[in-house]
Amino acid sequence: MKIALIGYGKMGKMIEEIAISRGHEIVSIIDIDNQEDFDSPAFASADVAIEFTAPHVAYGNYLRAFSHNVKVVSGSTGWMDDHKADVERLCREQGQTLFWASNFSIGVAIFSAANRYLAKIMNQFPQYDVEMEEVHHIHKLDAPSGTAITLAEEIVAEIDRKDGWTKGTLLAPDGTLSGERNADADKLRIDSIRRDEVPGIHTIKYDSEADCITITHDAHSRKGFALGAVLAAEYTKDHSGLLTISDMFKF
């Protein structure tokens, strides 16, 4: 398979390494300093482009790839509020393809399935309140993480006593604590911590007067995310439309 990379930071380089190890060819690498390569024959020859950039440029990257009918796999978050409807229209009416996920880790996909099932059970036990904590490296700018938001939305969809999530506290790398631990009873609070080079830890806790039930996903490195992105590209090559992890993994 011919793959184009959009974004060539740590994740882009790791995706390149894994893609090559699985027998794929990297035909184009686009970063900040060579945006004109979007219009190159090499980019247009790609079966799939894998995009890991920043929220403010992701949507524009999709449009430039779609203009050459190149399918896109993306892990960029933060663009959906403003552009989701248009991307859905492009996939539905113009035959474009985007595989989007807030997290491509196979382990997180399994964790997400467990999260949905546990939430469905806990809907029957109102004595348990639920909250979440996510921990990431000091370079991550958004809080809460896209993965935490996705997990929270899955919980809210299953638990009648919650009608949304809310930002809790943020512990910054310098030890500064901001935000608020007090949340309305109908909101799921997400606390965030930025520490060292942590790839990502997500913890969901159901607490009651009697006991506490906790599930955690702890990523050891970015390799799981990179492998998942390449697997998503392999899936996307032969599928079309607006795709996500639930299409690839039938849990």
C-alpha positions as CSV (number, residue, x, y, z in Angstrom):
1,M,0.0,0.0,0.0
2,K,1.2,3.5,-0.8
3,I,1.0,5.8,2.3
4,A,1.4,9.6,2.5
5,L,2.2,11.1,5.9
6,I,0.8,14.5,7.0
7,G,2.8,15.6,10.0
8,Y,6.3,14.4,10.7
9,G,6.7,14.7,14.4
10,K,7.3,11.8,16.8
11,M,4.1,10.1,15.8
12,G,4.7,10.6,12.1
13,K,8.2,9.1,12.4
14,M,6.9,6.1,14.4
15,I,4.1,5.5,11.9
16,E,6.6,5.6,9.1
17,E,8.8,2.9,10.8
18,I,5.8,0.6,11.5
19,A,4.3,1.1,8.0
20,I,7.6,0.1,6.3
21,S,8.0,-2.9,8.7
22,R,4.6,-4.1,7.5
23,G,5.6,-3.8,3.8
24,H,4.1,-0.5,2.9
25,E,5.6,2.3,0.9
26,I,5.8,5.9,2.1
27,V,5.3,8.0,-1.1
28,S,5.0,11.5,0.4
29,I,5.9,13.2,3.7
30,I,4.3,16.6,4.3
31,D,5.2,18.9,7.1
32,I,5.1,22.6,7.9
33,D,7.9,23.5,5.5
34,N,6.6,21.7,2.3
35,Q,2.9,22.3,2.1
36,E,3.1,22.6,-1.7
37,D,3.7,18.8,-1.8
38,F,-0.1,18.4,-1.3
39,D,-0.3,19.1,-5.0
40,S,2.5,16.8,-6.1
41,P,2.0,13.6,-8.1
42,A,3.6,11.6,-5.3
43,F,0.9,12.7,-2.8
44,A,-1.9,12.0,-5.3
45,S,-0.5,8.5,-5.8
46,A,-1.2,7.5,-2.2
47,D,-3.9,5.0,-1.3
48,V,-4.2,6.6,2.1
49,A,-2.8,9.6,3.9
50,I,-2.2,9.3,7.7
51,E,-2.7,12.7,9.4
52,F,-1.4,13.6,12.9
53,T,-1.1,17.4,13.2
54,A,-2.8,20.2,15.2
55,P,-6.5,20.9,15.6
56,H,-6.4,24.2,13.8
57,V,-4.9,22.7,10.6
58,A,-6.5,19.2,10.5
59,Y,-9.6,20.2,8.6
60,G,-7.6,22.1,6.0
61,N,-5.4,19.0,5.6
62,Y,-8.5,16.9,5.0
63,L,-9.7,19.2,2.3
64,R,-6.4,19.3,0.5
65,A,-6.2,15.5,0.5
66,F,-9.8,15.1,-0.6
67,S,-9.1,17.5,-3.5
68,H,-6.9,14.7,-4.9
69,N,-9.3,11.9,-3.8
70,V,-6.8,10.6,-1.3
71,K,-8.4,8.8,1.7
72,V,-7.4,10.1,5.1
73,V,-6.7,8.4,8.5
74,S,-6.6,11.1,11.2
75,G,-5.9,11.2,14.9
76,S,-6.1,15.0,15.2
77,T,-8.8,16.2,17.7
78,G,-10.5,19.5,18.3
79,W,-11.9,20.2,14.7
80,M,-15.3,18.5,15.1
81,D,-17.2,21.3,16.7
82,D,-16.7,23.6,13.7
83,H,-16.3,21.2,10.8
84,K,-18.0,17.9,11.6
85,A,-21.1,18.6,9.5
86,D,-19.0,19.5,6.4
87,V,-16.8,16.5,6.7
88,E,-19.9,14.3,6.9
89,R,-21.3,15.9,3.8
90,L,-18.1,15.4,1.9
91,C,-18.0,11.7,2.8
92,R,-21.7,11.2,2.2
93,E,-22.3,13.3,-1.0
94,Q,-18.8,13.5,-2.6
95,G,-17.4,10.1,-2.0
96,Q,-14.6,11.1,0.2
97,T,-13.2,8.9,3.0
98,L,-12.0,9.8,6.5
99,F,-11.2,7.3,9.2
100,W,-11.1,9.4,12.4
101,A,-10.4,8.3,16.0
102,S,-9.3,10.2,19.1
103,N,-7.1,7.2,19.9
104,F,-5.8,4.4,17.6
105,S,-4.5,2.1,20.3
106,I,-5.8,-1.4,20.1
107,G,-5.7,-1.5,23.9
108,V,-7.8,1.7,24.1
109,A,-10.4,0.1,21.7
110,I,-10.7,-2.8,24.0
111,F,-10.8,-0.5,27.0
112,S,-13.5,1.6,25.3
113,A,-15.6,-1.6,24.9
114,A,-15.2,-2.4,28.5
115,N,-16.0,1.1,29.5
116,R,-19.3,1.0,27.6
117,Y,-20.3,-2.3,29.1
118,L,-19.4,-1.3,32.6
119,A,-21.4,2.0,32.2
120,K,-24.4,0.0,31.0
121,I,-24.2,-2.1,34.2
122,M,-23.6,0.9,36.5
123,N,-26.7,2.7,35.2
124,Q,-28.6,0.3,37.5
125,F,-26.7,1.3,40.6
126,P,-27.2,5.1,41.3
127,Q,-25.2,4.8,44.6
128,Y,-22.0,4.9,42.5
129,D,-20.8,8.2,41.2
130,V,-18.4,8.3,38.2
131,E,-15.4,10.5,37.5
132,M,-12.4,10.3,35.3
133,E,-8.7,11.3,35.3
134,E,-6.3,11.5,32.4
135,V,-2.5,12.0,32.5
136,H,-0.4,13.0,29.6
137,H,3.0,14.4,28.7
138,I,3.9,18.0,29.3
139,H,3.8,18.8,25.5
140,K,0.0,18.1,25.2
141,L,-1.8,21.4,25.0
142,D,-5.5,20.3,25.1
143,A,-7.2,19.2,28.3
144,P,-9.1,17.0,28.7
145,S,-7.7,14.7,26.1
146,G,-9.7,13.7,23.1
147,T,-9.7,10.1,24.3
148,A,-11.0,11.2,27.7
149,I,-13.8,13.1,26.0
150,T,-14.7,10.1,23.8
151,L,-14.8,7.8,26.9
152,A,-16.9,10.3,28.8
153,E,-19.4,10.6,26.0
154,E,-19.7,6.8,25.9
155,I,-20.5,6.8,29.7
156,V,-23.0,9.6,29.4
157,A,-24.8,7.7,26.6
158,E,-25.3,4.8,29.0
159,I,-25.9,6.4,32.4
160,D,-29.2,8.2,32.8
161,R,-28.1,10.2,35.8
162,K,-25.4,12.0,33.7
163,D,-26.3,14.3,30.9
164,G,-22.8,15.5,30.0
165,W,-19.2,15.9,31.1
166,T,-17.3,18.9,32.5
167,K,-13.7,19.9,32.9
168,G,-12.4,19.4,36.4
169,T,-8.9,20.3,37.6
170,L,-5.7,20.7,35.6
171,L,-2.4,20.0,37.3
172,A,0.2,21.7,35.1
173,P,3.8,20.6,34.8
174,D,5.0,23.3,37.1
175,G,2.6,22.1,39.9
176,T,0.0,24.8,39.4
177,L,-3.5,23.5,40.0
178,S,-6.4,25.2,38.2
179,G,-10.1,24.4,37.7
180,E,-12.7,23.0,40.0
181,R,-13.3,19.7,41.6
182,N,-16.9,20.5,42.5
183,A,-19.2,19.5,39.7
184,D,-23.0,19.3,39.3
185,A,-24.4,15.9,40.1
186,D,-25.5,15.4,36.5
187,K,-22.0,16.0,35.0
188,L,-19.1,13.6,34.7
189,R,-16.0,15.4,35.9
190,I,-12.7,14.9,34.0
191,D,-9.5,15.9,35.8
192,S,-6.2,16.3,33.8
193,I,-2.6,16.0,34.8
194,R,0.4,17.0,32.6
195,R,3.6,15.2,33.8
196,D,6.9,14.2,32.3
197,E,6.7,12.2,29.0
198,V,3.6,10.1,29.9
199,P,2.1,8.7,26.6
200,G,-1.4,8.5,28.2
201,I,-3.2,7.1,31.2
202,H,-7.0,7.1,31.5
203,T,-8.7,6.1,34.7
204,I,-12.5,5.8,35.2
205,K,-13.7,5.5,38.8
206,Y,-17.1,4.5,40.2
207,D,-17.2,5.4,43.9
208,S,-19.8,4.7,46.5
209,E,-20.0,4.7,50.3
210,A,-19.4,1.0,50.3
211,D,-16.6,0.5,47.8
212,C,-14.9,1.8,44.6
213,I,-14.5,0.2,41.2
214,T,-11.7,1.5,38.9
215,I,-10.6,0.7,35.4
216,T,-7.4,2.1,33.9
217,H,-5.6,2.0,30.5
218,D,-1.9,2.9,30.8
219,A,0.0,3.3,27.5
220,H,3.7,2.3,27.8
221,S,4.7,4.1,24.6
222,R,3.3,5.7,21.5
223,K,3.9,2.5,19.5
224,G,0.4,1.2,20.2
225,F,-1.1,4.4,18.7
226,A,1.2,4.2,15.7
227,L,0.4,0.6,15.0
228,G,-3.3,1.2,15.3
229,A,-3.0,4.1,12.8
230,V,-1.3,1.8,10.3
231,L,-4.0,-0.9,10.8
232,A,-6.6,1.8,10.3
233,A,-4.9,2.7,7.0
234,E,-5.0,-0.9,5.9
235,Y,-8.7,-1.0,6.7
236,T,-9.4,2.3,5.0
237,K,-7.8,1.3,1.7
238,D,-10.7,-1.1,1.1
239,H,-13.6,0.9,2.7
240,S,-15.1,4.3,2.2
241,G,-17.1,7.0,4.0
242,L,-16.8,8.3,7.5
243,L,-15.1,5.5,9.5
244,T,-14.0,5.0,13.0
245,I,-12.6,2.4,15.4
246,S,-16.0,0.7,15.9
247,D,-16.1,-0.1,12.2
248,M,-12.7,-1.8,12.3
249,F,-13.1,-3.6,15.6
250,K,-16.5,-5.3,16.2
251,F,-16.6,-5.6,20.0
